[in-house]
Amino acid sequence: MTTTLQTDAEGFLTDASQWNEQTAAEIAAENGIPRLTDRHWLVVNFMRERYLSTGTAPSIRSLGKESGVPVKELYELFPKARPSSPPRSAAFPSLAAASRRRT
Amino acid sequence: MPEHERELRPGELAVDDVEVGAAHTARAHLEQHLARGVTRPRHLGFAQSLPDSGEEHRAHAVKYAPRRVVVRRSLRACPDGPSFAPRNALRVGSKTIVILGGGAGGTMTANRLRRRFGRDEAVIHVVDRDDRHVYQPGLLFVPFGLARAAAIVRPRRKQLADGIVFHENRVESVWTEHDAVILDDATVLPYDVLVVATGARLQPEETPGLGGPGWNENVFTFYEEQSADALRGALERFTGGRLVVNLVDMPIKCPVAPLEFAFLADWFFRERGIRDRVELVYSTPLDDAFTKPIASRELGGLLAEKGIELVTEFNAAEVDGVGGELTSFDGRALPFDLLVTVPLHGGAAYVERSAGFGDALGFVPTDKHTLQSPTHENVFALGDATDLPISKAGSATHFEAEVLAGNVERFLAGRELDARYDGHVNCFVETGFRKALLIDFNYDTEPLPGHFPGPVGLPLLRESRLNHLGKVLFQWVYWHALLPGRDLPGLGATMPTAGKRLEASHA
């Protein structure tokens, strides 16, 4: 059964505790990714660990440099994850990260 | 003695392993020194200067040290290389402050510290790879013939107060475990306090096609003198077509600069009477014109008013200079006759060579309020070199320098650090037609309308000729008040709120 997720205006989860692997898979499916592969999970887990340890999501560039998945592949893995249409979770690898690191 | 353990001849370098290069050599020397009980070697210099990196390193290492050489012997063989560490550094009680970078942040910090410490209390070193201090805000005007490239450059040494030692060297690496910096000529500078002010570095090579065919012909950046000057020629010759302004990704120095470029280009082509033949496009990876909502609304409005097309969420992946096309990671293409790009930015190269010193992009982790490194208590950083969540801008650096200089003194005196920096930054935004607007903000408050620095002052977030005049006069203020490290009334490390319409943030 799908849980009702609490999200902010941009579609990010407001309650990080709502995240689990099942939730992530549901969000992915809604965003056009029927099955999360190992490469997807590599990115998802990296994003989540980084978010939980620093409080912010890494930028696309950092993600490309540190997660082991090059930027080009990130876009292939998450084709709908353009900056203004972020997947709905801080734990889900949103490529909105770049525009969120607005400095 | 086996051949591979022969004594070094004068001028030769010892290299432990030809694969690892010069930085390792200098480090190996120092390690040996330390192993022999010398905990604070004052210098380890060699006559031979070392090359920069990569292939050069390797070629150099092969040329000068084809075999393994025992470091202990090489020390004996080259005891008297050049030393830059001044003798009074040995004076009891005297502290050594090493500042990496002789740009805005390094110069302001050095001058402020020179006034805070007597000559017998601290020796201050500044290291930079060249002796050319560029007034970076001036680069924006070079392509439009409003400033000459040569007129915005002055010698770095001349901006430093008497009693500051200037080293014209590249930094090889920072060795935090032993509080020492290794320079490219193998000089070792030990420090009591290290200040990192080496700014940000353009990395066009990280975007396929940038810096390749078409570079400085139909693809330019005004973030660097040579290309800005080449762009001036191209704009003069431009008779019509599609000009695309693009910033590849954040963070960049002065995030408003590409917008200013677009505004000035509109003015430039109108003055030349060919605006109707020029299509101006502004493409950005952000989802709006700027990074902060209220300012974004204002600046986006100006783009529309001036007939500049705004393309958002455009993450540039590749540039085809010959075919005149910029493509994004999600497969969109922007054709251009002239591309003005802001390449990716990263920290200085030595940061990456210094283990555990920087983040993935080469920026140095820095405490938001005290400007101290979270991992090395005697390391401080300011300006574009940091990972602070605020615009990379000269004004931020200026406000940081005030807090940082005080904190270096507090640290050396064993006192608690001042956590006063609030992310204050302000920028004049040139909008063309001799007008500019001004934005003033910090970590918590986005740019708001009102006046600066108080209820009476320069208008905020609104175009005015007064702001343009402020931007023009600012160059004088930069060389004569900011760099010498003078405190300016109304321009401090904490953001003034008196003139701001704070209610606008809830609108």
Boltz contact constraints between the chains, C-beta under 6 A:
constraints:
  - contact:
      token1: [A, 61]
      token2: [B, 249]
      max_distance: 6.0
  - contact:
      token1: [A, 62]
      token2: [B, 360]
      max_distance: 6.0
  - contact:
      token1: [A, 65]
      token2: [B, 360]
      max_distance: 6.0
  - contact:
      token1: [A, 66]
      token2: [B, 360]
      max_distance: 6.0
  - contact:
      token1: [A, 75]
      token2: [B, 329]
      max_distance: 6.0
  - contact:
      token1: [A, 75]
      token2: [B, 330]
      max_distance: 6.0
  - contact:
      token1: [A, 82]
      token2: [B, 313]
      max_distance: 6.0
  - contact:
      token1: [A, 83]
      token2: [B, 287]
      max_distance: 6.0
  - contact:
      token1: [A, 83]
      token2: [B, 313]
      max_distance: 6.0
  - contact:
      token1: [A, 84]
      token2: [B, 287]
      max_distance: 6.0
  - contact:
      token1: [A, 84]
      token2: [B, 313]
      max_distance: 6.0
  - contact:
      token1: [A, 98]
      token2: [B, 285]
      max_distance: 6.0
  - contact:
      token1: [A, 99]
      token2: [B, 286]
      max_distance: 6.0
  - contact:
      token1: [A, 99]
      token2: [B, 287]
      max_distance: 6.0
  - contact:
      token1: [A, 102]
      token2: [B, 291]
      max_distance: 6.0
  - contact:
      token1: [A, 103]
      token2: [B, 251]
      max_distance: 6.0
  - contact:
      token1: [A, 103]
      token2: [B, 389]
      max_distance: 6.0
  - contact:
      token1: [A, 103]
      token2: [B, 390]
      max_distance: 6.0
  - contact:
      token1: [A, 103]
      token2: [B, 391]
      max_distance: 6.0
